[in-house]
Amino acid sequence: MSERLRLVVAGAGAVGREHIARVRTNAACVLVGIADPAPSSAAFAESLGVAHADGLDALLDAVRPDGVILSTPNVLHVWGALTCIARGIAVLVEKPVADTVADALRLVDAVERSGVPVLVGHHRRYSAVLEAAQELVRSGELGALVAVQGSALFHEPAAYFVDAPHRRQRGAGPILTNMVHEIDSLRLLAGEIVEVQAFVSNARRGFEVEDSASIGLRFANGALGSFMLSDVAASSRSWEQTSGENPAYPRDPSEACYLLSGERGSLAVPTLRLQAAEAEPSWFEPMRERRLSSLPADPLLRQLDHFCDVIRRSAPPRVSVRDATQSLRATLAIAEAAASGRPVRCDAIMA
């Protein structure tokens, strides 16, 4: 095996520590530093025997890594990525890639001018379940997609808002916090989203931000979609609670959170329950049913393996900044539709 890649992680919060844990167990790379201004992060870095700095610039100058994983607050994603690009260092930046489409496009330009690889951490793209579903859709067995239904229905505990009061205020809420993950998954499965509309409600908690949203989606291929989102719904119909890919959440293997329906069949995800017409589709005729199979896999670990390939320039980023910008654009279009009360075309979101 070639020499292990030297990685640093910027941001040692909950997400950063998930990355750190995987870097420390991966034979292809080694953790050499942590950048985080929090007082506790210096002791954490010391306990791991790696370098520490309050800021990313100082750490990069001190240890000169091969790659950087950015798990900083969203507002720092573009700045951090540009800092790495200026030094010619490959970077994995957590999603969402930016706060605004304008900032994301600024990063797109920097990546494409410099040639420095930047991978965006939409880790569900490495889900074995979603890969199996995507392959089935592409095979044509469902026929042309007609309808896409999705849900992220879960209940945040009261402590979630007590520990971080900003989560009650504008700029937070489940659309901006959670929906970019769902949009990216739906784009992977069903293609580009061209127009959205949304109804929102804050009736249950009464915060400045919504607690529930009903979202309409129009896909470029002609399919229509609907999505129910709520962080106050006592339900297990969310990706985290149905996929079993994050052990922090109890799993309900009987539920699905996506349904892809085509002219010849439908696929529930993540259960991978496929129903397909035997001959000419008709609601008077029974459908044959089977379950697709997929091997359990840790998406974050698979993403790290891929990032190592990206650093070595042996593979292009699976999720480029330009690709991730489309997921951000559709998410911000939903927020605009909710605020304006009218349908919004995704390509109209430029700032």
N, C-alpha and C positions, 0 to 999 in steps of 0.2 A: 504494500500500500504506500502511496506517496505521503509526503510529510503532512501532518495534521494541520488544518487551517486554524489560524488564530482569530478568535471572534471576541467582540465586546458587545455588551448589551447596554443600551441607554434607556433608563427607566426601570427601576427595580420594584415596581408595584406588583399587583397580583398577576397581571399578564406577563410582565418581564420575568418574574420568578418561574413561571411555567416554561418560558424559553430557556432560562438558565438551567433548570433541571434537565432539560433534554440535551442541551449542549454538553453538559457534564457527563452524560452517559453515551455520547455518540463517538464512535471510534474515528470518524473523519475530521473531527474538530476539537478544539480545546478552548475553554473560556480563559481569557487573559485580563479582562477588566470590566468594571461596572461604572457607568456614569449616572449619578443621581444626586441632587442636592439635599435630599432628606437626611437628617442626622443619623437615622438608623442604618442607612445604606453603607456608610463607611465600615461599621462593625460587621455588617453582613458580608461585604467584600473581604474583609480581613479573615472572617471565619472560613471563607472559601480559598484563601491564599492567593487572591488576585488583586490587581491594581484597582484603585478607586480615585475618582475625581468628581467634583461637583458638576462640572460641565463637560460636554462632549468634546469641544475643541481641545481642552487640556489633556483629556484621556487619549485622544487620537495622536497628539504630539508625543505623548509619553510611551505608548506601547506599539504604535504603528501596526494595527491589525490587518488581516486579510479581508475581513468583513464585519459589518455592523448590523445588529438587530435593534431597530428603533421601536420601543414600546413606551414612548413618552406620551404626554397629553396630545390630543389631536392637533391643537393649535401649533405644536412644535414639529409636526411631521415633515412639512415641506422644508422648513429651515434646517432640520437635522439631515434630511436627505441631500439638500444642496451642499451642506458642509462636507458630507462624505464624498459627493461627486467632485468637489473642488480638489480633493486629495486623491482622486482616482480609486476610491474604495467602494467595493460593491456593498449594497445595503438592502436589507429586508425591512420595509416600513409597514407598521401595522395599519389596519384599516380603521376608519376611512382614510384614504390617501391624503386628504386635505379637508379643510373646513369649507372651502368654496371651490367652484369649478375654475374660477380664474387662477387661483393658486395651484390647482392641480395641473392646469395647462402650462403654467410657468415651469412646473417640474417636468412635464412631458418634454418641453422644449430643451431643458437642460440635459435630460437623459439622451435625447436623440442627437443633440449637438456633440455631447462628450463621448458617447459610446460606453459610459460606465453603466453596468447593469444594475437595475433597481427592480426588486421583486416586491409586490404588494401582498401583505399577509392575509389574503382571503383564504383562511386555512380550510374552509369547507371544500374548496376545489380539490383537496387531497383525500376527501372522504371516499372510501371504497363503495359505500352505498350510492352516493351521488354519481360516481363514475359508472356504476352498473346501470343506473337509471338513464343517464345520458346516452350510454351505448344503445340501450333499448329504443329510446326515442329516435336516435340517428338511424337505427336499422330499418325504420319504416313500419315496424310491426303494429304500431298504434294507428297508422295512417296519418294523414295531415292533422296536426293539432287543432282542436276546436276550442277547448276550455281548460283553463288552469285555475285551480282553487288552492289557496294556501291559508295557513293560520300560524300565528305566534301568540297563543293564549296562555298566559301564566300569571302568577300573582306574586308581585314583589312584596316582601315583608315590610312592616312599618319601619324597621330599623334602617332599611335601605335609604329612606328619605331623612331619617333623623341623623344618621352618620354623615350625610352629605346634603345639606339643605339646598344646595344649588340645583339638585335634581328636581326640585319643585318649580323652578323658574324657567323663563323663556330661554331657549337654547338647549334645553334638555328635552325630556319626554321620549316616549318609545319610538316615535317616528325617526328622530335624529339619532337616538341611541341604538336602537335595535334593527331598524328597517333596512339599513345598508347590507346587513348580512343576508336578509331574506331576498332582497332584490338581486344580489349577486348569485344566489342559488337559483333563482327563477330564470335569470339570464342564461346561466349554464344549461339549464334543462330545456328552456322553451324559446330562447333567442332574445333579440333586442326588444326592449320596451320603448314604444314611441310616444305614448300619451297616457296620462293618469288623471284620476279625479279622486277626491277623498271627502268623507264626512268625519268629523272628530267630535269627541265629547270629553268633558272633564267633570261630568255629573257625579261620579262616585267619590272622588277625592277633593274636588274643588280647588286644585292647584292651578297655577297660571298655565301649565302645560297640559296637554291631553293625557287622559289615561286609557282611551280607547279610540280606535280608528277603523273605519270601513273604507277600503281602497279598491278602486276600479283600475284595471290595466288593459291597455291595448298593445298587442305585440305586432312587430313588423310583418310576421308571417300570416296575419289575419286572425290569429287566436285572440280571445278575450279572457281576462282573468279577474278574479276577485280575491281579496286578502283581508282577513280579520286579524287585527292587532290589538292586544290589550295587556297591560301589566297589572290589572286588577281583577282578572278573570280566574277563578279557581278551576283550572283546567290543565290537562297534561298535553294538550295539542300544540306543542312547540318543538322545534328541532332538538333543543337540548334535552327535553324530557322523553322524546321518542327514539332518538338515534342511539343513545347509549354511548356516545363518543366522548362525553365529558363526565368522569366519575363523580363530579361535584353534585350532579343532579340525579335523583332517582329516575329509573327508566320505566316507562309504560310501553312494553313491546307490542301491545294490541292496537295502539293508536297510530294514525298517520297524520302528518301535518301538511302534505302536498298531495294533490290528485291531478294527474295529467290525463286528459281525455282527448282521444283522437277519433277519427271516423270509423276505425275498426276495433278500438280497444282502449282500456284505461289502465293506468299504473298508479298505485298508491305508494307514497314514499314517506318514511324509510322502510315500511314493511315489505316493499317490493312485491306486493300482491298485484298480479297481472290478470286482467279479465279481457278476453278477446273473443270476437265473433267467430263462430265456427265456419260460417259461409257468408251469405249476404246479411249484413247487420240489421237487426230488427228487435224492437223491444218485446216482441212476441216470442222470440227464440232465446233459449238459454245460451250463456256464454261459457266458454271453457276457462278454467282458472288454474294458475300455477304461481309459484313463488320463485323469483329470481334469487340467486345466491351471491353472496359477497363475503370475503374473508375479513374478520375483524382487523382493524388497523387504526393506529393513532395518527390522525391527520396532522397534528403539530410535528410529530417525529418525521413523517413523510415529507412535510414541507421543509424541515431542516435539511434532510438529505438532498432535496432538490436545490435548496439555497447553496449548499456546498458545490453542487454541479454548476450553478450559476456563477459562483465566485471563480471557479476554475475555467469558466467560459466553455464548458462542455455541453451546456444546455441553455437555451434562452429562457427568460423568466416566464413561468406558466401564467402569471397574472402581471401584465405590464402596467405601467402607470397610465397609459392611454386606455387600456381595458378597464382598470379600476375607476377611471374618471367617469366612464359610462354608468357604473353602478352608483357613484356619488351623484351624478346628474339626475338620474331617475329618482333617487331618494329625496333630493332637494326639490324636485318637481312635485313630489307628493306633499311636502311641507308647504309649497306655494299653493297648490290646489286646495289644501285644507284652509289656508289663510284667506284665499280669495273667493272660495266657493264656486270655482269654475274649473273646467278641464284645463290641463296644462300640457303642452307638448314638451317632451324632454329636451329637444334640441333648442328650445327657447331659453333654457337655463344657462346663462353664460357667466354669471358672477357668483 
